Amino acid sequence: MSSAPPLAEPLLAWYEHAARDLPWRAADAGPWAVLVSEFMLQQTPVARVLPVYADWLARWPTPTALAAASPGEAVRRWGRLGYPRRALRLHACAVELRDRHAGAVPADVDELLALPGVGAYTARAVAAFAFGRRVPVVDTNVRRVVARAVAGRGEAGPPATARDLAAVEALLPAQPAVATRLSVALMELGALVCVARAPRCAACPLADRCAWVQAGSPPYAGPPVRPQAFAGTDRQVRGRLLDVLRGATTPVGKIALDAVWADPVQRERALDSLVADGLVDPLPDGRYALPS
């Protein structure tokens, strides 16, 4: 008799034929490649990550290679993935791996959590997907699948880390290799089928045992999670300012930055925040550059 939870067998069978062919899932993708992918995939669609990921690993195939580059070059190669502080944190992470871990990514969750820019999700994802550890991996897609299939709710609602980890761990088979595969299958189901809007329940391998479907797919009535706006925000202005600096081979003058946004108050606020975050260096001659 199988020790796997009821959701495991049909979900793993579905994943066997439905999984996307992604480079960080390849058998020869090492821990560094997995770590880079997890940094890049935070709040960023796979399609946007793929070309930057390929360029990044071609340029910096090891943590030591990235650590030898400047933080500014990391920001430049990050391109328009968004949330560019991730590039600085990944660079700082590479320096830490070089200096404290002999250039290798550790397998232990606590050691991973001690690295710059590595939070609860990323640490567990790397431990599971790079090292085959049996640890719960919880992202937005997984939370949504579990909320619907197990709890019978249309949406997961606001995150609660301890509760979410416990809910996913309860689903994991005892065997680490199977647990790891189930973790990525849960993510894939949430990304491709059990999507936030217009879920494809007819194509779902869990439809006949999904608590939400069995209840008649009732509308979600819990506290809402509001999506973040982008247009017109300081985030958009920061992105345009960084675009100028990434496209320049030398430091740029203030006039070039002033041209990207009409509102001077918002523009200066965004520029000040980039300087405070270490993403832009103000130079003594009044020009600006990516960090050296």
C-alpha positions as CSV (number, residue, x, y, z in Angstrom):
1,M,0.0,0.0,0.0
2,S,1.4,3.4,-1.0
3,S,2.3,5.9,1.8
4,A,1.8,8.8,-0.6
5,P,-1.1,11.2,0.3
6,P,-4.2,10.9,-1.9
7,L,-3.2,13.9,-4.1
8,A,0.2,12.5,-5.0
9,E,-0.5,9.7,-7.4
10,P,-2.7,11.5,-9.9
11,L,-0.6,14.7,-9.7
12,L,2.7,12.9,-10.3
13,A,1.2,11.0,-13.2
14,W,0.0,14.3,-14.7
15,Y,3.4,16.0,-14.2
16,E,5.1,13.2,-16.0
17,H,3.6,14.3,-19.3
18,A,2.6,17.9,-18.7
19,A,5.8,19.4,-17.1
20,R,7.5,22.2,-19.0
21,D,11.0,21.6,-20.1
22,L,12.8,24.3,-18.1
23,P,16.6,24.5,-17.9
24,W,16.8,24.7,-14.1
25,R,14.9,21.4,-14.0
26,A,17.5,19.6,-16.1
27,A,19.4,16.7,-14.6
28,D,22.7,18.6,-15.0
29,A,21.4,21.8,-13.5
30,G,23.6,22.2,-10.4
31,P,22.7,24.0,-7.1
32,W,24.0,27.3,-8.3
33,A,21.8,27.2,-11.4
34,V,18.8,26.3,-9.2
35,L,19.7,29.2,-6.8
36,V,19.9,31.7,-9.7
37,S,16.6,30.6,-11.1
38,E,14.9,31.0,-7.7
39,F,16.2,34.5,-7.3
40,M,15.0,35.4,-10.8
41,L,11.6,33.8,-10.6
42,Q,10.5,35.8,-7.6
43,Q,7.4,37.7,-8.8
44,T,8.6,37.3,-12.4
45,P,7.1,35.2,-15.2
46,V,9.1,32.3,-16.6
47,A,9.1,33.7,-20.1
48,R,10.9,36.9,-19.0
49,V,13.4,34.9,-16.9
50,L,14.6,32.4,-19.5
51,P,16.8,34.7,-21.6
52,V,18.3,36.5,-18.6
53,Y,18.9,33.2,-16.8
54,A,20.7,31.8,-19.9
55,D,22.9,34.9,-20.3
56,W,23.7,35.0,-16.5
57,L,24.9,31.4,-16.3
58,A,26.9,31.7,-19.5
59,R,28.6,34.7,-18.0
60,W,28.8,33.5,-14.4
61,P,28.6,29.7,-14.3
62,T,29.7,29.6,-10.6
63,P,29.3,31.8,-7.5
64,T,33.0,32.6,-7.6
65,A,32.7,33.9,-11.2
66,L,29.9,36.3,-10.2
67,A,31.6,37.3,-7.0
68,A,34.6,38.5,-9.1
69,A,32.3,40.9,-11.1
70,S,31.2,44.3,-9.8
71,P,27.7,44.7,-8.2
72,G,27.0,47.2,-11.0
73,E,27.6,44.6,-13.7
74,A,25.2,42.3,-11.9
75,V,22.5,45.0,-12.0
76,R,23.3,45.7,-15.7
77,R,22.9,42.0,-16.7
78,W,19.7,41.8,-14.7
79,G,18.1,43.8,-17.4
80,R,14.4,44.5,-17.0
81,L,13.5,41.6,-14.8
82,G,12.2,44.1,-12.2
83,Y,13.0,44.3,-8.5
84,P,16.7,44.9,-9.3
85,R,17.7,44.7,-5.6
86,R,17.6,41.0,-6.3
87,A,20.6,41.4,-8.5
88,L,22.6,43.1,-5.7
89,R,21.5,40.4,-3.2
90,L,22.4,37.6,-5.6
91,H,25.8,39.2,-6.1
92,A,26.3,39.5,-2.3
93,C,25.1,35.9,-2.0
94,A,27.8,34.8,-4.5
95,V,30.5,36.7,-2.4
96,E,29.3,34.9,0.7
97,L,29.4,31.5,-1.0
98,R,32.9,32.2,-2.2
99,D,34.2,33.5,1.1
100,R,32.4,31.2,3.5
101,H,31.4,28.1,1.6
102,A,34.4,27.5,-0.7
103,G,32.3,28.6,-3.7
104,A,29.6,25.9,-3.1
105,V,25.9,26.3,-2.4
106,P,25.0,24.6,0.9
107,A,22.3,22.0,1.2
108,D,21.1,22.8,4.7
109,V,18.0,25.1,5.0
110,D,19.4,27.0,8.0
111,E,22.7,27.6,6.1
112,L,20.8,28.7,3.1
113,L,18.7,31.1,5.2
114,A,21.9,32.8,6.4
115,L,22.9,33.8,2.9
116,P,22.1,37.4,1.7
117,G,18.8,37.6,-0.2
118,V,17.7,34.0,0.7
119,G,14.3,33.9,2.5
120,A,12.1,31.0,3.7
121,Y,10.8,30.1,0.2
122,T,14.2,30.3,-1.6
123,A,16.0,28.3,1.1
124,R,13.5,25.4,0.9
125,A,13.3,25.5,-2.8
126,V,17.0,25.1,-3.2
127,A,17.2,22.4,-0.5
128,A,14.4,20.5,-2.3
129,F,15.1,21.0,-6.0
130,A,18.9,21.1,-5.9
131,F,19.6,18.6,-3.1
132,G,16.4,16.4,-3.0
133,R,15.6,17.3,0.6
134,R,12.1,16.5,1.9
135,V,11.1,20.1,2.9
136,P,7.8,21.9,2.1
137,V,8.2,24.5,-0.7
138,V,5.4,27.1,-0.7
139,D,4.9,29.7,-3.3
140,T,1.7,31.5,-4.6
141,N,0.8,28.7,-6.9
142,V,1.2,26.0,-4.3
143,R,-0.9,27.9,-1.8
144,R,-3.7,28.3,-4.3
145,V,-3.7,24.6,-5.2
146,V,-3.7,23.5,-1.5
147,A,-6.4,26.1,-0.7
148,R,-8.7,24.7,-3.4
149,A,-7.9,21.0,-3.4
150,V,-7.5,20.5,0.3
151,A,-9.3,23.4,2.1
152,G,-12.1,23.9,-0.4
153,R,-11.5,27.7,-0.7
154,G,-11.4,29.5,-4.1
155,E,-8.3,31.5,-3.1
156,A,-5.5,31.0,-0.5
157,G,-6.0,34.5,1.0
158,P,-3.2,36.3,2.8
159,P,-0.1,34.2,3.6
160,A,0.6,32.7,7.0
161,T,4.0,31.1,6.8
162,A,3.7,28.5,9.6
163,R,0.2,27.4,8.6
164,D,1.2,27.2,4.9
165,L,4.3,25.2,5.5
166,A,2.4,22.7,7.7
167,A,-0.4,22.3,5.1
168,V,2.1,21.5,2.4
169,E,4.3,19.2,4.5
170,A,1.3,17.1,5.4
171,L,0.9,16.3,1.6
172,L,4.5,15.2,1.1
173,P,5.3,11.5,0.7
174,A,7.9,10.1,3.1
175,Q,10.4,9.4,0.4
176,P,12.5,12.5,-0.2
177,A,12.8,12.0,-4.0
178,V,9.1,11.6,-4.4
179,A,8.4,14.5,-2.1
180,T,10.6,16.8,-4.2
181,R,8.9,15.8,-7.4
182,L,5.5,16.4,-5.8
183,S,6.6,19.8,-4.7
184,V,7.5,20.9,-8.2
185,A,4.3,19.2,-9.6
186,L,2.2,21.3,-7.2
187,M,3.8,24.4,-8.5
188,E,3.3,23.4,-12.1
189,L,-0.3,22.6,-11.6
190,G,-0.8,26.0,-10.1
191,A,1.0,27.7,-12.9
192,L,-0.7,25.9,-15.8
193,V,-4.1,24.6,-14.7
194,C,-5.2,25.8,-11.2
195,V,-4.6,29.4,-12.2
196,A,-6.0,32.4,-10.3
197,R,-8.5,33.4,-12.9
198,A,-10.5,30.9,-15.0
199,P,-8.9,27.7,-13.6
200,R,-9.0,24.9,-16.1
201,C,-10.8,22.4,-13.8
202,A,-11.8,20.1,-16.7
203,A,-8.1,19.5,-17.4
204,C,-7.0,19.1,-13.7
205,P,-5.8,15.7,-12.5
206,L,-7.2,16.4,-9.1
207,A,-10.7,17.5,-10.2
208,D,-12.4,14.3,-8.9
209,R,-10.9,14.8,-5.4
210,C,-10.7,18.6,-5.2
211,A,-12.6,19.9,-2.1
212,W,-13.4,23.2,-3.9
213,V,-14.8,21.5,-7.0
214,Q,-16.8,19.0,-4.9
215,A,-18.3,22.0,-3.0
216,G,-19.5,23.5,-6.3
217,S,-16.6,26.0,-6.7
218,P,-18.0,28.6,-4.3
219,P,-16.7,32.2,-4.7
220,Y,-13.9,33.2,-2.3
221,A,-15.3,35.1,0.6
222,G,-12.1,35.7,2.7
223,P,-9.9,38.7,3.1
224,P,-8.6,39.9,-0.3
225,V,-5.0,40.1,-1.4
226,R,-4.7,43.2,-3.6
227,P,-2.4,43.1,-6.6
228,Q,0.4,45.7,-6.6
229,A,0.0,48.5,-9.1
230,F,2.9,49.5,-11.4
231,A,1.9,52.2,-13.8
232,G,2.7,55.6,-12.5
233,T,4.4,54.3,-9.3
234,D,7.9,55.0,-8.0
235,R,8.8,51.4,-9.1
236,Q,8.1,52.4,-12.7
237,V,10.2,55.6,-12.4
238,R,13.1,53.6,-10.7
239,G,13.0,51.2,-13.7
240,R,13.3,53.9,-16.2
241,L,16.2,55.5,-14.4
242,L,18.0,52.2,-14.2
243,D,17.4,51.6,-17.9
244,V,19.4,54.8,-18.7
245,L,22.3,53.7,-16.5
246,R,22.3,50.1,-17.8
247,G,22.4,51.3,-21.4
248,A,25.3,53.6,-20.8
249,T,29.0,52.6,-21.0
250,T,30.1,55.6,-18.9
251,P,28.5,57.6,-16.0
252,V,25.6,59.7,-17.1
253,G,24.7,63.3,-16.3
254,K,21.6,64.4,-14.4
255,I,20.0,65.8,-17.6
256,A,19.8,62.3,-19.0
257,L,18.0,61.0,-15.9
258,D,15.7,64.0,-15.8
259,A,14.4,63.2,-19.3
260,V,12.8,59.9,-18.3
261,W,10.0,61.3,-16.0
262,A,8.1,64.6,-16.1
263,D,7.3,64.9,-12.4
264,P,10.4,66.2,-10.7
265,V,9.3,65.4,-7.2
266,Q,8.6,61.8,-7.9
267,R,11.7,61.5,-10.1
268,E,14.0,62.8,-7.4
269,R,12.3,60.5,-4.8
270,A,12.8,57.5,-7.0
271,L,16.5,58.5,-7.7
272,D,17.1,59.0,-4.0
273,S,15.7,55.6,-3.2
274,L,17.9,53.9,-5.8
275,V,20.9,55.6,-4.2
276,A,19.8,54.5,-0.7
277,D,19.3,50.9,-2.0
278,G,22.9,50.8,-3.3
279,L,21.7,50.4,-6.9
280,V,23.1,53.8,-8.1
281,D,26.3,55.6,-7.2
282,P,26.2,59.4,-7.2
283,L,29.7,60.6,-8.3
284,P,31.6,63.7,-7.0
285,D,31.3,65.4,-10.4
286,G,27.5,65.2,-10.3
287,R,27.1,62.2,-12.6
288,Y,25.6,58.9,-11.8
289,A,26.6,55.3,-12.4
290,L,25.8,51.7,-11.5
291,P,27.6,50.5,-8.3
292,S,31.3,49.6,-8.7
